[in-house]
Amino acid sequence: MGYILNEEQMETVNLAKDFANKSVKPIVAEYDREGKMPIDLYQQAAEMGLTALEIPEEFGGYGVDYYTILAAYEELAKVDGGFATGVAAAGLGLKPVLIAGTPEQKTYFASFLNGDREGLDSPETGYSGYAAFCLTEADAGSDAAAGKTTAVKKGDEYIINGSKCFITNAALASVYTVFALTDKSKGTKGISAFIVERDREGVSLGAEEDKMGIRLSNTATVNFDDVHVPADHLLGQEGKGFIYAMQTLDMARPSIAALACGTAQRALDEAVAYAKQRVTFGKPIIAHQAILFKLADMDIQVEVARSSVINYVNKYYDCKKKGNRNFSREAAICKCYAGDMSVQVCLDAIQILGGYGYSREYPVEKLLRDAKIYQIYEGTNEVQRMVIGGALAKSK
């Protein structure tokens, strides 16, 4: 439901769906327990082109439209939100380059994602197909402007020092987009954005997070110790990095909403299947109105969230046609609503399964653990409400 796709679009979506169900689903429970990253499956996803969906055709991509991309991400998230997060985060790292990069920078960055570069298959170089977005710091989460990482220009290069935490794909990525202060005195107007390759001297990984959910994804600290990057690795203009970061998040939040829809849809599917076979008082519990209405409400919430994502895509393409970027409100709405919805639907699924819902014998407790992150990363839902409220305050 929701997406109306043609045969060609469905080929891409079904590619993601089949891969997730046949290759990822069998290992999810084991890797979730151990908190491991299935590197071989991440490499397979990259080889299939799933991490290069967001690259425009002119820069070596497939020219896939946004509806198809988000529908594919949702299919991955139905199987595992962590794996889907890792795949989608490649596109997150790419977005600042698409926003502010030169054609040469776009082609260069895309080469790390589309398999054009050789030798990217180790912890030292990162892996072909994967990028990471390095904005968050220990004291700069929701307050992204409070970052302390610096980039000092010397001659024809910049020297970067600092640390970024909670970075999705930190150990998987072969290339990063990094936000650093080029002028500490200017606040947000002193932040700039850079392309930084994983194998540059001075780049190292810190602690990996032992997370509550999305445990098949890699989340870790990235350290930059006197990392020299050429001046041509600066994205756009000095001092515009904060703007690029916020524009990136406006474009990325619907991806999180799509993942949230996938996780919630899986929870609903599990609850419906259980309700059809679980018998109490002489009939399946789906025949009891209390359960049937709860399932109906869950279905309503998932479909409304998915429709909100589609509404964003419609607004995105409309703004693109008009040459503006007036879609921050829609991005915040779909991310906020879908994140809250996903948690609630997973809670309701647990309630329908009762004791089994609380047990690891069934997958719904894991779905809840995964769903919680959708209210947190890429801007907490409190931040989304600030964005929405700000738009209302400015409205005429």
Phi, psi and chi 1 to 4 in degrees:
 res  aa     phi    psi   chi1   chi2   chi3   chi4
   1 MET       -  161.7  -63.6  -66.7  -71.1      -
   2 GLY    92.9  -76.3      -      -      -      -
   3 TYR   -75.0  133.2  -63.6   98.4      -      -
   4 ILE  -112.1  104.6  -59.8  174.8      -      -
   5 LEU  -119.5  148.2  -55.1  175.3      -      -
   6 ASN   -83.9 -179.9   60.9   34.0      -      -
   7 GLU   -61.9  -41.4 -174.5  175.3  -16.6      -
   8 GLU   -65.2  -42.1 -176.8  178.7   -4.9      -
   9 GLN   -63.2  -40.9  -69.3  169.9  -44.7      -
  10 MET   -66.6  -26.2  -77.4  -54.1  -57.5      -
  11 GLU   -60.8  -43.0  -75.0 -179.1    6.6      -
  12 THR   -67.3  -44.6  -60.4      -      -      -
  13 VAL   -63.0  -43.0  174.9      -      -      -
  14 ASN   -68.6  -30.1  -73.6  -27.1      -      -
  15 LEU   -59.4  -47.6  179.3   72.6      -      -
  16 ALA   -64.8  -43.4      -      -      -      -
  17 LYS   -62.4  -47.8  179.6  179.2 -179.6  178.5
  18 ASP   -65.2  -42.4  -68.5  -14.4      -      -
  19 PHE   -62.7  -44.0  172.4   68.9      -      -
  20 ALA   -62.7  -44.4      -      -      -      -
  21 ASN   -74.5  -37.5  -79.4  -68.5      -      -
  22 LYS   -85.9  -35.2  -66.9  176.3 -177.5  176.9
  23 SER  -106.6  -38.1  -61.1      -      -      -
  24 VAL   -87.9  -46.2 -179.1      -      -      -
  25 LYS   -53.8  -40.4 -166.4  172.2 -175.2  177.6
  26 PRO   -63.6  -22.6  -24.2   35.9      -      -
  27 ILE  -106.1   -0.9   59.6   91.5      -      -
  28 VAL   -60.3  -49.8  164.5      -      -      -
  29 ALA   -59.7  -44.0      -      -      -      -
  30 GLU   -64.8  -47.6  173.4 -167.9  -10.2      -
  31 TYR   -70.8  -30.0  -82.1   71.6      -      -
  32 ASP   -66.3  -44.4  174.5   68.9      -      -
  33 ARG   -59.6  -41.9  -77.5 -167.4  -59.8  -89.8
  34 GLU   -89.6  -10.8  -61.6 -179.3    8.8      -
  35 GLY    64.8   38.4      -      -      -      -
  36 LYS  -102.5  152.4  -69.3  167.7   57.0  178.7
  37 MET   -97.1  118.3  176.6  177.2   62.8      -
  38 PRO   -77.5   81.2   29.4  -33.6      -      -
  39 ILE   -59.3  -35.9 -173.4   61.1      -      -
  40 ASP   -65.3  -36.4   56.8  -28.4      -      -
  41 LEU   -73.6  -34.5  -68.1 -178.3      -      -
  42 TYR   -62.4  -39.8  -85.4  111.7      -      -
  43 GLN   -66.8  -38.5  -71.6 -179.7  -63.9      -
  44 GLN   -63.4  -41.6  -73.1 -179.6   41.9      -
  45 ALA   -60.8  -40.6      -      -      -      -
  46 ALA   -66.4  -42.4      -      -      -      -
  47 GLU   -62.9  -29.9  -70.8  167.5    4.1      -
  48 MET   -80.5   -7.9  -66.3  167.4   63.2      -
  49 GLY    89.3    8.7      -      -      -      -
  50 LEU   -70.6  -22.7  -66.5  177.0      -      -
  51 THR   -91.7   -2.9   58.9      -      -      -
  52 ALA  -110.7   12.5      -      -      -      -
  53 LEU   -61.8  -30.5  -65.1  177.8      -      -
  54 GLU   -88.8   -0.6  -61.3 -167.9   35.4      -
  55 ILE   -77.6  125.1  -58.2  173.4      -      -
  56 PRO   -62.0  153.4  -23.5   34.7      -      -
  57 GLU   -58.6  -37.6 -165.5  169.4    8.8      -
  58 GLU   -68.9  -11.6   61.4  -95.0   37.2      -
  59 PHE  -115.3   25.4  -57.2  112.7      -      -
  60 GLY    96.4   10.3      -      -      -      -
  61 GLY   -94.6 -169.0      -      -      -      -
  62 TYR  -100.3   -5.3  -56.8  104.6      -      -
  63 GLY    68.5   35.4      -      -      -      -
  64 VAL   -78.0  136.3 -179.1      -      -      -
  65 ASP   -78.5  162.8   63.6  -83.7      -      -
  66 TYR   -66.8  -34.5 -141.6  174.8      -      -
  67 TYR   -58.6  -47.2  -62.5  101.4      -      -
  68 THR   -65.0  -42.9  -55.7      -      -      -
  69 ILE   -58.4  -49.0  -68.6  166.6      -      -
  70 LEU   -69.2  -35.8  -63.7 -178.6      -      -
  71 ALA   -64.9  -37.3      -      -      -      -
  72 ALA   -67.0  -42.4      -      -      -      -
  73 TYR   -61.2  -39.4  -71.9  166.1      -      -
  74 GLU   -61.9  -41.5  180.0  177.8  -30.0      -
  75 GLU   -62.2  -40.2  -69.6  -61.4  -26.8      -
  76 LEU   -63.0  -41.0  -66.5  173.8      -      -
  77 ALA   -70.5  -23.9      -      -      -      -
  78 LYS   -61.7  -29.0  -73.2  178.0 -174.7  176.8
  79 VAL   -92.0  -46.9  169.7      -      -      -
  80 ASP  -159.2  120.9 -174.0   76.2      -      -
  81 GLY   -66.4  -30.5      -      -      -      -
  82 GLY   -70.1  -47.2      -      -      -      -
  83 PHE   -63.6  -41.5 -169.4   83.5      -      -
  84 ALA   -61.9  -37.4      -      -      -      -
  85 THR   -62.3  -43.9  -68.4      -      -      -
  86 GLY   -62.5  -41.7      -      -      -      -
  87 VAL   -67.3  -47.0  170.7      -      -      -
  88 ALA   -66.3  -30.7      -      -      -      -
  89 ALA   -67.1  -19.7      -      -      -      -
  90 ALA   -61.7  -40.5      -      -      -      -
  91 GLY   -69.5  -31.0      -      -      -      -
  92 LEU   -63.5  -43.5  175.3   63.5      -      -
  93 GLY   -64.2  -30.7      -      -      -      -
  94 LEU   -74.5  -33.2  171.7   68.9      -      -
  95 LYS   -56.3  -44.2  -75.9 -179.9  174.7   68.8
  96 PRO   -60.2  -31.4  -20.7   32.3      -      -
  97 VAL   -70.5  -41.0 -175.8      -      -      -
  98 LEU   -65.4  -32.4  -63.9 -179.5      -      -
  99 ILE   -74.4  -46.1  -70.9  167.8      -      -
 100 ALA  -120.8   -8.6      -      -      -      -
 101 GLY   -78.4  158.8      -      -      -      -
 102 THR   -77.4  164.9   63.9      -      -      -
 103 PRO   -54.9  -37.0  -28.7   36.7      -      -
 104 GLU   -66.9  -41.6  -68.0   76.5   17.4      -
 105 GLN   -66.5  -38.4  -72.8  174.0  -34.2      -
 106 LYS   -64.2  -44.0  -67.0  173.2 -175.1  178.7
 107 THR   -64.3  -41.4  -60.0      -      -      -
 108 TYR   -63.9  -50.5  177.8   69.1      -      -
 109 PHE   -63.5  -41.6 -161.5   94.3      -      -
 110 ALA   -60.9  -29.2      -      -      -      -
 111 SER   -63.8  -23.6   70.1      -      -      -
 112 PHE   -76.5  -21.0  -72.5   84.4      -      -
 113 LEU  -101.7  -25.3  -57.5 -176.4      -      -
 114 ASN  -103.0   12.1   61.1   16.6      -      -
 115 GLY    84.3   11.5      -      -      -      -
 116 ASP   -80.4  -12.0  -76.6   -9.2      -      -
 117 ARG  -107.2  138.7  -55.7 -174.5   71.5   82.3
 118 GLU   -95.4  157.9  -63.9 -179.0   -2.8      -
 119 GLY    82.6   10.2      -      -      -      -
 120 LEU   -98.5   80.0  -59.6  179.2      -      -
 121 ASP  -154.6   38.9   58.1   -2.1      -      -
 122 SER  -149.9  162.5   73.2      -      -      -
 123 PRO   -61.1  -24.5  -24.3   35.2      -      -
 124 GLU   -78.3  -36.7  -69.8   72.9   30.7      -
 125 THR   -99.8  -15.2   64.4      -      -      -
 126 GLY    80.0 -176.4      -      -      -      -
 127 TYR  -120.7  142.1  -64.0   85.6      -      -
 128 SER   -58.0  135.0  179.4      -      -      -
 129 GLY   102.5   -7.7      -      -      -      -
 130 TYR  -128.1  139.6  -67.5   92.7      -      -
 131 ALA  -133.5  168.3      -      -      -      -
 132 ALA  -141.4  151.9      -      -      -      -
 133 PHE  -106.2  112.5  176.4   79.3      -      -
 134 CYS  -107.6   91.4  -63.9      -      -      -
 135 LEU  -120.3  -47.8  176.8   64.3      -      -
 136 THR   -66.9  140.1  -59.9      -      -      -
 137 GLU  -129.0  170.4  -61.7 -174.2   16.7      -
 138 ALA   -55.9  -38.0      -      -      -      -
 139 ASP  -109.0   16.3  -63.6  -40.6      -      -
 140 ALA  -142.5   77.7      -      -      -      -
 141 GLY  -100.5  -94.3      -      -      -      -
 142 SER   -60.7  -34.0  -66.1      -      -      -
 143 ASP   -90.0   72.6 -176.9    9.9      -      -
 144 ALA   -62.3  -21.4      -      -      -      -
 145 ALA   -74.0   -8.9      -      -      -      -
 146 ALA   -88.5   11.5      -      -      -      -
 147 GLY   -63.5  153.6      -      -      -      -
 148 LYS  -119.1   -5.0  -62.6  176.3 -178.8  176.4
 149 THR   -63.2  135.6  -63.1      -      -      -
 150 THR  -117.6  155.4   60.2      -      -      -
 151 ALA  -135.2  110.4      -      -      -      -
 152 VAL  -104.7  126.6  177.4      -      -      -
 153 LYS   -83.5  129.4 -170.7  171.7 -174.4 -178.6
 154 LYS  -135.6  110.3  -70.3 -169.7  176.7 -179.8
 155 GLY    65.5 -125.2      -      -      -      -
 156 ASP  -103.2   29.6   58.9   -5.5      -      -
 157 GLU  -149.3  166.4   62.9 -177.5    8.6      -
 158 TYR  -114.3  145.9  -71.6   86.9      -      -
 159 ILE  -114.5  117.7  -57.6  173.3      -      -
 160 ILE  -103.0  132.7  -59.5  176.0      -      -
 161 ASN  -136.1  135.0  -78.9  -77.4      -      -
 162 GLY   149.9 -166.7      -      -      -      -
 163 SER  -148.7  139.4 -176.0      -      -      -
 164 LYS  -120.1  135.9  -59.4  -70.3 -178.1  176.8
 165 CYS  -119.5  167.5   65.3      -      -      -
 166 PHE    53.1   41.6  -63.7  118.6      -      -
 167 ILE   -91.2  114.5  -55.4  -56.8      -      -
 168 THR   -67.8  132.4  -58.7      -      -      -
 169 ASN    73.4   18.6  -73.5   -5.0      -      -
 170 ALA   -51.6  -48.2      -      -      -      -
 171 ALA   -86.8  -15.0      -      -      -      -
 172 LEU   -89.8  -33.5 -166.7   59.0      -      -
 173 ALA   -69.5  144.4      -      -      -      -
 174 SER   -99.0   -8.8   55.0      -      -      -
 175 VAL  -152.6  146.5   63.8      -      -      -
 176 TYR  -122.4  152.2  -54.8  122.9      -      -
 177 THR  -105.7  122.7   43.6      -      -      -
 178 VAL  -119.1  135.7 -179.9      -      -      -
 179 PHE  -108.8  125.9  -64.1   83.1      -      -
 180 ALA  -145.3  155.5      -      -      -      -
 181 LEU   -78.1  121.4  -73.6  163.2      -      -
 182 THR   -99.0  -12.7   46.1      -      -      -
 183 ASP  -150.6  102.1 -170.3  -26.5      -      -
 184 LYS   -63.6  -25.0  -65.8 -178.8 -178.4  179.3
 185 SER   -77.2  -10.9   68.5      -      -      -
 186 LYS  -104.4    4.9  -67.5 -176.6  177.6  179.6
 187 GLY    61.7 -132.1      -      -      -      -
 188 THR   -62.8  -26.6   58.3      -      -      -
 189 LYS   -79.2    1.3  -65.5 -178.1  179.2  179.4
 190 GLY  -107.5    7.3      -      -      -      -
 191 ILE   -93.2  134.0  -61.2  173.5      -      -
 192 SER  -125.8  164.4  -58.2      -      -      -
 193 ALA  -120.1  143.1      -      -      -      -
 194 PHE  -138.6  151.3  -59.1   88.0      -      -
 195 ILE   -89.2  127.1  -63.7  171.1      -      -
 196 VAL  -132.9  121.4 -179.2      -      -      -
 197 GLU   -75.8  146.3  -59.8   87.2  -13.5      -
 198 ARG   -61.2  -34.1  168.0   74.0 -178.5   88.1
 199 ASP   -90.3   10.8   60.0   -0.9      -      -
 200 ARG   -69.6  142.5  -77.2 -159.2  174.7  -90.7
 201 GLU   -60.8  133.8 -173.8  175.8   -7.8      -
 202 GLY    99.3  -12.2      -      -      -      -
 203 VAL   -87.3  127.4  177.0      -      -      -
 204 SER  -145.3  161.6   63.7      -      -      -
 205 LEU  -100.6  140.6  -61.4  179.3      -      -
 206 GLY   -99.6 -149.2      -      -      -      -
 207 ALA   -65.1  140.3      -      -      -      -
 208 GLU   -89.9  137.5 -178.6  174.4   -5.4      -
 209 GLU   -77.2  135.1  -58.9  -62.4  -29.5      -
 210 ASP   -95.4   94.4 -174.3    7.6      -      -
 211 LYS   -92.1  156.7  -56.8 -174.1  -63.1  -66.1
 212 MET   -64.9  -43.6  166.3 -177.2  164.7      -
 213 GLY  -136.9 -167.5      -      -      -      -
 214 ILE    35.1   50.4   59.5  166.3      -      -
 215 ARG   -78.2  -10.0  -71.0  171.0   59.9   78.9
 216 LEU   -84.5   -5.1  -88.3   69.9      -      -
 217 SER   -96.9  155.2   67.5      -      -      -
 218 ASN   -96.6  127.9  169.1 -103.1      -      -
 219 THR  -133.6  121.0  -49.9      -      -      -
 220 ALA  -154.0  174.6      -      -      -      -
 221 THR   -88.5  142.4  -63.9      -      -      -
 222 VAL  -118.5  125.5 -176.2      -      -      -
 223 ASN  -105.3  142.8  -59.7  -48.8      -      -
 224 PHE  -125.4  110.3  -57.3   92.6      -      -
 225 ASP  -118.4   98.6 -176.4   12.6      -      -
 226 ASP    51.9   51.5  -76.3  -20.4      -      -
 227 VAL   -85.3  118.5  177.0      -      -      -
 228 HIS   -91.8  124.7  -67.5 -118.8      -      -
 229 VAL  -127.5  143.9  -63.6      -      -      -
 230 PRO   -61.0  152.4  -19.1   30.9      -      -
 231 ALA   -60.1  -27.6      -      -      -      -
 232 ASP   -75.9    2.6   64.6    8.5      -      -
 233 HIS   -89.8   -3.8  -80.6   34.3      -      -
 234 LEU   -68.6  130.5  171.5   71.8      -      -
 235 LEU   -91.3  124.4  -69.7  172.2      -      -
 236 GLY    64.2 -131.4      -      -      -      -
 237 GLN  -110.2  151.4  -58.3  174.4   39.3      -
 238 GLU   -58.5  141.4  -86.8 -162.9   13.7      -
 239 GLY    83.9   -3.4      -      -      -      -
 240 LYS  -102.3    3.4  -62.0  -74.2 -171.6  179.8
 241 GLY   -60.8  -40.0      -      -      -      -
 242 PHE   -63.1  -40.0 -174.4   74.4      -      -
 243 ILE   -61.8  -45.0  -65.6  173.0      -      -
 244 TYR   -62.1  -38.9  -56.3  149.0      -      -
 245 ALA   -64.6  -44.3      -      -      -      -
 246 MET   -67.4  -38.2  -64.4  -56.1  102.3      -
 247 GLN   -65.5  -36.9  -69.4  176.0  -17.7      -
 248 THR   -60.5  -46.2  -66.5      -      -      -
 249 LEU   -66.3  -34.3  -66.4  174.0      -      -
 250 ASP   -59.9  -37.1  -79.8  -12.2      -      -
 251 MET   -79.5  -26.5  -68.2  175.7   63.9      -
 252 ALA   -91.4  -26.1      -      -      -      -
 253 ARG   -58.5  -36.6  -77.4  166.3  178.5  157.9
 254 PRO   -62.4  -27.0  -26.5   37.8      -      -
 255 SER   -63.8  -40.8  -61.8      -      -      -
 256 ILE   -65.1  -40.5  -57.2  -52.8      -      -
 257 ALA   -61.3  -39.0      -      -      -      -
 258 ALA   -64.9  -40.9      -      -      -      -
 259 LEU   -63.3  -41.8  -58.7 -172.5      -      -
 260 ALA   -61.0  -39.4      -      -      -      -
 261 CYS   -63.9  -40.1  -71.7      -      -      -
 262 GLY   -62.9  -45.8      -      -      -      -
 263 THR   -63.6  -43.8  -61.6      -      -      -
 264 ALA   -66.3  -40.0      -      -      -      -
 265 GLN   -61.5  -40.9 -176.0   66.3   58.2      -
 266 ARG   -62.7  -42.0  171.5   71.4 -179.2  -75.8
 267 ALA   -62.3  -42.6      -      -      -      -
 268 LEU   -62.6  -45.0  172.8   59.1      -      -
 269 ASP   -60.3  -42.4  -66.7  -15.6      -      -
 270 GLU   -64.7  -40.3  -66.4  -73.4  -15.4      -
 271 ALA   -67.0  -41.7      -      -      -      -
 272 VAL   -63.7  -45.6  169.3      -      -      -
 273 ALA   -60.4  -43.8      -      -      -      -
 274 TYR   -66.0  -43.3 -179.6   84.2      -      -
 275 ALA   -64.5  -26.2      -      -      -      -
 276 LYS   -76.8  -29.0  -73.4  179.6  177.5  178.9
 277 GLN  -104.1  -16.9   59.3   89.1   22.7      -
 278 ARG   -81.6  122.3  170.1   67.1  166.8  160.2
 279 VAL  -107.9  129.2  175.1      -      -      -
 280 THR  -137.8  144.4   62.7      -      -      -
 281 PHE    52.5   35.2  -55.3  103.8      -      -
 282 GLY    84.4    7.0      -      -      -      -
 283 LYS  -152.7  157.0   56.9 -175.1  176.4 -178.7
 284 PRO   -58.0  144.4  -22.3   33.5      -      -
 285 ILE   -67.2  -17.0   63.5  171.9      -      -
 286 ILE   -68.1  -17.3 -161.0  167.9      -      -
 287 ALA   -82.3  -10.6      -      -      -      -
 288 HIS   -84.1  129.0  -63.9  -69.0      -      -
 289 GLN   -59.1  -35.4 -167.5  176.1   75.6      -
 290 ALA   -59.8  -39.8      -      -      -      -
 291 ILE   -76.9  -43.7  -59.9  -61.1      -      -
 292 LEU   -61.6  -40.9 -171.2   62.4      -      -
 293 PHE   -69.0  -36.7  -81.3   14.6      -      -
 294 LYS   -63.9  -41.8 -173.1 -179.7  -73.2  -70.6
 295 LEU   -64.5  -39.6  -70.6  168.7      -      -
 296 ALA   -62.3  -43.3      -      -      -      -
 297 ASP   -62.8  -38.5  -74.8  -20.1      -      -
 298 MET   -62.4  -44.0  -67.2  160.9   69.8      -
 299 ASP   -62.8  -43.0 -168.0   24.9      -      -
 300 ILE   -58.0  -47.5  -69.4  167.2      -      -
 301 GLN   -63.5  -42.2  -68.4  173.4   68.8      -
 302 VAL   -63.9  -44.5  174.6      -      -      -
 303 GLU   -68.1  -37.5 -164.5   61.4   29.0      -
 304 VAL   -65.4  -40.7  169.0      -      -      -
 305 ALA   -63.2  -44.0      -      -      -      -
 306 ARG   -63.2  -39.6 -171.6  178.7  -69.7  117.6
 307 SER   -64.6  -33.5  -63.4      -      -      -
 308 SER   -65.9  -38.0 -179.7      -      -      -
 309 VAL   -63.2  -45.5  175.2      -      -      -
 310 ILE   -63.2  -38.9  -65.5  167.2      -      -
 311 ASN   -60.2  -40.8  177.4   62.5      -      -
 312 TYR   -60.8  -46.8  163.3   84.5      -      -
 313 VAL   -60.8  -41.4  179.8      -      -      -
 314 ASN   -59.0  -43.9  -68.6  -23.5      -      -
 315 LYS   -67.3  -39.6 -176.3   64.5  179.9  -71.8
 316 TYR   -58.5  -48.5  167.2   79.4      -      -
 317 TYR   -68.8  -33.8  -81.2  123.7      -      -
 318 ASP   -65.5  -43.3 -177.9   58.0      -      -
 319 CYS   -65.8  -38.2  -71.8      -      -      -
 320 LYS   -62.2  -40.3 -166.1  172.0 -178.3 -179.3
 321 LYS   -65.3  -35.8 -170.2 -178.3  -60.1 -178.4
 322 LYS   -87.4   -7.9  -66.1  176.5  179.9  176.6
 323 GLY    77.8   29.2      -      -      -      -
 324 ASN  -129.9  177.2   63.5   48.8      -      -
 325 ARG  -126.1   42.0  -59.8 -174.9   58.3   84.2
 326 ASN   -86.9   60.4 -173.8   27.9      -      -
 327 PHE  -134.5   19.7   47.0   75.8      -      -
 328 SER   -62.0  -43.0  -63.7      -      -      -
 329 ARG   -61.6  -47.7  170.6  179.5  166.1  -86.7
 330 GLU   -64.0  -37.2  -72.5   77.1    8.6      -
 331 ALA   -63.8  -43.4      -      -      -      -
 332 ALA   -67.6  -40.2      -      -      -      -
 333 ILE   -62.4  -49.5  -73.8  172.9      -      -
 334 CYS   -67.8  -37.0   73.3      -      -      -
 335 LYS   -67.6  -44.8 -166.4  -88.2 -175.3 -170.9
 336 CYS   -65.6  -50.4 -173.1      -      -      -
 337 TYR   -64.7  -45.9 -179.0   79.4      -      -
 338 ALA   -65.1  -38.2      -      -      -      -
 339 GLY   -64.0  -47.6      -      -      -      -
 340 ASP   -64.3  -42.1  -71.2  -12.9      -      -
 341 MET   -59.7  -44.5  173.5  -80.6  -59.8      -
 342 SER   -61.7  -42.4 -167.2      -      -      -
 343 VAL   -63.0  -46.0  169.6      -      -      -
 344 GLN   -65.1  -43.0 -173.1   58.0   53.8      -
 345 VAL   -63.6  -40.2  166.6      -      -      -
 346 CYS   -65.9  -38.4  -70.7      -      -      -
 347 LEU   -61.7  -43.5  -78.4  168.5      -      -
 348 ASP   -65.0  -36.8  -71.7  -18.0      -      -
 349 ALA   -63.1  -42.0      -      -      -      -
 350 ILE   -60.7  -42.8  -69.9  173.1      -      -
 351 GLN   -61.8  -40.6 -168.9   68.7   21.0      -
 352 ILE   -66.8  -37.8  -71.0  170.0      -      -
 353 LEU   -78.9  -12.3  -90.3   71.5      -      -
 354 GLY    63.5 -132.9      -      -      -      -
 355 GLY   -60.0  -34.7      -      -      -      -
 356 TYR   -66.2  -31.6  -71.1  115.2      -      -
 357 GLY   -65.6  -27.4      -      -      -      -
 358 TYR   -87.3   -6.6 -156.6   66.2      -      -
 359 SER   -99.6  147.9  168.1      -      -      -
 360 ARG   -74.9   -1.6  -71.3 -164.2  172.7 -177.0
 361 GLU   -64.9  -28.9 -179.1 -179.1  -12.5      -
 362 TYR  -114.2  154.3  -74.2   77.4      -      -
 363 PRO   -82.2   -6.0   29.9  -35.6      -      -
 364 VAL   -69.5  -29.7  -70.5      -      -      -
 365 GLU   -64.3  -34.7   62.1   82.3   26.0      -
 366 LYS   -68.9  -38.8  175.7 -164.9  174.6  -62.7
 367 LEU   -59.9  -39.1  -64.0  173.8      -      -
 368 LEU   -64.2  -43.5  176.1   62.2      -      -
 369 ARG   -61.2  -38.2  -71.5 -171.8  -75.3  108.5
 370 ASP   -69.4  -42.1  -72.6  -11.6      -      -
 371 ALA   -62.3  -32.1      -      -      -      -
 372 LYS   -57.9  -32.7 -177.5   59.1 -171.9  174.0
 373 ILE   -65.8  -25.7 -165.0   61.3      -      -
 374 TYR   -66.0  -18.2  -56.2  137.2      -      -
 375 GLN   -87.3   -4.2  -65.2  178.4  -50.2      -
 376 ILE  -117.9  -57.7  -60.9  171.8      -      -
 377 TYR   -79.0  162.2   65.5    4.7      -      -
 378 GLU    55.0   39.9  -67.8 -164.2   32.0      -
 379 GLY    99.4  110.6      -      -      -      -
 380 THR   -57.7  161.1   64.4      -      -      -
 381 ASN   -68.4  -19.7  -80.7    8.4      -      -
 382 GLU   -67.3  -40.9  -70.8   75.0   17.0      -
 383 VAL   -64.3  -38.9  166.9      -      -      -
 384 GLN   -60.7  -39.8  -54.2  -45.7  -52.0      -
 385 ARG   -67.3  -31.2  -71.5  176.6  167.8   87.0
 386 MET   -64.7  -42.1  -70.9  169.6   61.2      -
 387 VAL   -64.1  -46.5  172.3      -      -      -
 388 ILE   -64.0  -45.7  -63.0  162.5      -      -
 389 GLY   -62.4  -38.7      -      -      -      -
 390 GLY   -62.5  -38.7      -      -      -      -
 391 ALA   -65.4  -38.4      -      -      -      -
 392 LEU   -65.8  -40.5  -68.8  173.4      -      -
 393 ALA   -63.4  -30.5      -      -      -      -
 394 LYS   -88.9  -11.3  -65.9  177.0 -177.7  176.6
 395 SER   -69.7  152.4   63.7      -      -      -
 396 LYS   -94.4      -  -63.7 -179.9 -179.4  179.6
